[in-house]
Amino acid sequence: MTLKIALVGCGKIADGHVEEIQKLPTRAHVVAVCDREILMAEQIATRYRIPAYYDSYERMLDRERPDVVHITTPPQSHLPLSRLALDAGCHIYVEKPLALNHGDAKALIDAVATAGRKMTIGYTYLFDPPALEMRAAIESGVLGKVVHVESWFGYNLAGQFGSAILGDSTHWVHALPGKLFHNNVDHLLNKLVEFIPDDEPRIDAHAWRRHPVRFGDVRDEMQDELRITMVGSETSAYGTFTSHVKPAAHFVRLYGEKNIMHVDYVSRTVTLEPGATLPSAIGRWAPAFGQAMQFLRAGGRNGMAFARGEFHLFSGLNRLISMFYDSILDGAPLPIPTRDILRVSSWMDRIFVGIGAERGR
């Protein structure tokens, strides 16, 4: 069976979805795209040779009868669009964040269960090559028990997406409960769930605005720096979202009883803190060469992957989509457990309530 795929929301991320789906020709093919701005739907259909495009979501579902719908619209629309897809008998892939709040996220997941369908969410970095390498290393015992995790996500306010948000006071991000953070904090939190199994760890969050006041509207209220501390029963974590530290790094550091590991999602490297194994000053001199060798080997592996045509920007997205389709076609497990999705949405609610109360003082 080859799955019929439809996509709603033809913004920038939709290109990545279509490209990666088209790399799975024996498993799925895109039959239609939809956007309320018909020109957006038409242009992506033309570029990727998709046979049909619509500006009516209901009409697309009725005419195309897709097996799976990819929902790549702003989060305000995720719940109603998901319900319509489920009513049409579709499985759903929903871009992050799942919904506006934990209540809506739970309602969406309950609707999936009631419909007897399957759902996944766009936590693509969990399936990027460095994340897979990290898990393999942990499985080998190189870290021992993980004591603490640091998750870091840098954001460029002057970049394509940041400029769009600051350039338009009516941009949909300004209407989210967590504003700028709401659309990005998943990148911090979804990397913690596999290390902090608690449903309700202790969470402290602090946020502030660092960009200058210059608009005289809602954009001046947008916070752009966030710090999170989380303490579970066995493991603690820090989360940093920053719009002003350069470069805009994206990494996780794992602190274990045996080793410290640095997982870099930008350079796609996984390295261990070398530490000092020799006495006296030599012990301070040698580790730099050991770490340099780790980066050299990692760069070599990335170079070989590039030469084989396996080093892609959306590697994690491709793997996530493929695993989701396997769960539909072959009964394989869902790539992301529903419990983890719900925990992330619950943690987000608690963070936004905390920083909202802090802002109001």
N, C-alpha and C positions, 0 to 999 in steps of 0.2 A: 504494500500500500504506500502511495505517495501522498503526503498531507497537502491539502489545499490551504494556503496561508493568505490572510488578508491583513492589512495594516491600516490603522487609523492614526492620523497625525503625521504630517509630512515635513516636519522640521529637520534640523541637521542630523539628529541621531537616527532618523529613519533611514538615511543613506547607509549607515553602518549595518542596520538590521537587514536591509534588502541584500547588500553585498554578501553578508555572511550566510544568509539563507540560500542564496544562489550558488554557494559553494557546496551545498548538500543536495544535489539534483536527484539522487535516488531516494531521498527521504522526504523532500518537500519542494514545492514551487509556489511562488507568489502569484496569485490570480488577480488581485485587485488592491488598490490603495485608495484612501479617502482622506479628505481634508475639507473643512468648511470653506476654505479658500480654494476654489477649483483649480486655479493656476498652479498652486503648490502641488496638488495631486497630479495634474497633467505633466508637469515638468519631471517629476520623479518617475512617472510611468514611461515617459518618453526616453529618459536616460537609461533606464534599466529594462526596457522592452517588456513592461508589464502590460498584459492585455486589456485591463479595464481600470478606470479611475472614476471616482465619485465625489460629490460634495454632500451627499446624503448617506449617513452611516446606516440607517435603517434599510435604505434601498440596496446598499451594497450587501448587507447580511442576507436580505431576502433573495436577491438575484444570484449571488455567488455561492451561497451555502458553504462558507469556509469551515475547515476543521479546527483551525487555530486563528485567533486574532491577536496581533501584536498591538498593544495600546501604548503609543508613544506621544501622548498629549500631555499638557500640564496636569498636575495632580488633582486639581479641583474637579476634573471630569472623570477621573479613574473609576469611581464607584458606579455612576450611572452608565458609563460605557461598558463596564464589565458586566453589569446586570443584563444589558441588552444582548451582549455576546453570549452569555450563559443561557439566556432564554432561547437563543437561536441554536443552542446545542454545541457551542464552541468551547474549546479549551482557550486559556488566555495567558499571554505573556504581558506583564504590566511593568512599565518602566518605573524606576524609583523616583520619588518616594511613593509608597503604595497608596497613601490616602492623606487627607488633611489632618486626621487624628487617629488615635488608637481605636476609638469606637467605630469609625468608618472602616478601618483596616479589618477589624474583627467581623463586621457586617459583610465585607467583601469575601472574606475567607469562608464564612458560614454559607454565603450564597453559592460558592464554588462546591462546597460539600453537599449542599442540598441538590444541586444540579447534577452531581455525580461526575463532574469534570475535573480537570487538573489546571493548576496555576503555578507560575513561577514569577520571580521579580528580577529586575535588571541589576543584580549584584555581580557585575561581570568581573571585577577585579579579584574576586574569590577564585576565579578559574584562570587567571593569567599565569604564564609560566613561572614567575617567581613564587606565587602562592603554592603552586603544585610542588615546586622544589622545596619550599619551606616545610610543607607537610611530610614529604618524604624524609627530610633530614630529622624532623621531630620524631617520626616513627622509628628511625634508626637509633634513637636514644641520645643523640649528640647534645641536646640541651638539658636532659634530665627533666625534672618537674619544673614547669613554667611558674615563676613567682610573680612576675609583673610584665605588663604589655604597654607599649607606647604606640599610639596610632596618630599619625601626622598627615594632614592634608592642606596643601597650599593652594590658594586661589588667586588668580590674576584679575583684579578689578579693571585693569586696562586692556584685557584680552577681549576676544570676540563676544563672549557671553557677558562678562562683567560690564563692558561698554554698553551693551544693549540694555542692561538693567538700570545703569546709572543715567542712560540717555532718555529714559521713558518712565515718567511717574505712574503710568497706567500699566506697566509691565506686570504680568501675572505673578511674578515672584513677590512683589510688594503686598499682594493680598493673602499670602500664606501666613499661617500662625507664627511660623518661625522665620519668616522673611528669607533672607539669603541662606541662612543655615538650613532651613527646611529642605532646600533643594540639594544640599550637599552633605549633610551630617551623616547620612547613611554610609558614606565612604569611610567614616571613622568607626561607626558603631558595628557595622556588619563584619568587621575584621576582629571584633572582640568576642562575639558570641561563642566561638569554638573554644575560647580560653576561659570565659567566665560563664559557667553553666547556670548561675543563679537567675531566677525569674525577676527578683527584685533586689539587686545589689544596691548598696548605698551610692547615691549619685549627688555630686555637687557640681554646679555649673556657674560660670561667670562669663559675661559678655559685655562688649562695649563697642562704640563707634570710634574709629580712628581716622577715617577719611574726613576731610574738612567740610564744614557746613557751607553750602553755596547755592542750594536750589530753592529753598523756601517752601518745600513740600515734603511728601512722605519719604523721599530719597534721603533727606537729612536725618531721618529717624532710623535708618537701616544700620544695624550693628554689623560689624565686619570682622571682629576678633572674638573667638570663643575658646574657653578652656574648660575641660571636663575632668573630674576625678571620679573614679568608680572603684568601689571596694566590694568584692564578693567574699564568699566564705573561705576560699583558698587562694584567690588570685586578685590582684589589684590592676588598675589601668589608668593611664592618662590619655586624653584625647585633645589634640590641638587643631583648630581650624584658624588659619591666618590668611589675611588678604594683603599683608604688607611685608612679610619676610620674603626675600629673594635669594635664590631662585624658588619658584613655587614647587617645593619638594612634595613627594608623596611616598611615605615609607611606613614600615612597622618595625619596631625593635622589640625583641623578645628577650626577657631576662630570666635565665634558668639557673638551676642549682649547679649545672656543669659548665654552661657557656652563655654568652650573649650573642644574639643573632640579629643582623641588620638585613631587612628585606626591602629592596628599593624597587618601586613599581615604575619609576621613570627610566632608570638605566637597566632594569631587569637583571639585577644582580642579587645574590644571596651570599652574605659573608659572615664569618664569625670574628668576634673580637679576639685578636691574637693573644693578648695577655703576655706576661713575662714568665718564661720558663727557665731562664738562665740567671745565675747570680750577678750581683753588682750592676755596674753600668751597662754591661753587655746585654743584660736582661731588658734594658730600656731601648737598646739600639736595634736588636734583631727583630722585634715584632713588626716593625714597619715593612720589612722585606717580606715577611710571611703574609701580611695583608695585601701587599702589592701582588704577590703571586696569586692570591685568591681572585683579585680583580682581573688579572691577566687570563686566568683560566675561564672566568665567567665571560669575559669579552670574547675569548676564543669560541666558547660554546654558542654565544649569540651570533658570531660571525658564521659559524658552520650552519646554524639554523637559517640565517639569511640566504646563504648560498643554496640551500635546499628548497628555498621558497617557503619556509615555515615560520619566518619572523614577521608577524603582522601586527598592525596597530590594534586590531580587534580580536586578538587571539582568545581572550577570555570570553568575549561575547559569542564567538563561534562555538567554543566548547560548551558554554551554558545552553545555547540554543539546541545544539546536538544532543546533549544529555536530556533536555526537556522533551524533545521529540522522541527519544528512546523510551522515556517514561510513558509516553502516549502509545507508541507503536508496539513496544515489547514488554511493557509492564515493569520497566526498570524503576528504581527509586527516584523520587523527585530530587533534582540537584540541590535544592535548598529546602531544608525542613520547614514546615509551616510554623512550628514552634519558634524557630529562630526569627522568622519574619515578624511574628507577633511580638517577640521580645524587643526587637529593634524599634517597632512602632510605639511600644509602651515606654521605652527609654526616651524616645524623642519627645513624647508628650511631657514627661517629667522634666526634661531639660528646658523645654520652651516655657513651661509654667514657672520654673525657677528663675530663668533670666527675665521673664516678664515681670515677676514680682520684684526682682532686683532693679529693673529699669524704672518701676513705678515708685521706688523709694526716694 
